């Protein structure tokens, strides 16, 4: 029996009786149809391959009605903010921030984000690294 070749673009080797899952342009493909979006695992290392920083967090930002665009533009000027996603519902905006330590996180959220005209409330969710266990 001949061993199936792996796909050069994905490195995935199909097995007998299974569908090949391909990753192309950020979307997982099952056969010819998209399955789910490909979301990189960012628990242990940054997406861009950069150095691991001490603290990363998701900051949920609620804004006053009609101020989402203004607040989003103001957030663009803060270098510690890595992504800005305006959303339907609450929160109005979700940002991912990366800072060197918790003091820097406190300074960023309380002194920079809260001071933006139009921000009414924030909720910060710190990301932690999962420890791998040697238990069998």
Secondary structure, DSSP 8 states (H G I E B T S, - for coil): -----B-TTT--B--TT---EEEETTEEEETTEEEEE-----SSS-TTS----SEEEEEEEEE-TT-HHHHHHHHTT-TTEEEEEE-SSSSSEEEEEEESSHHHHHIIIIIIITTSTTEEEEEEEEE---------
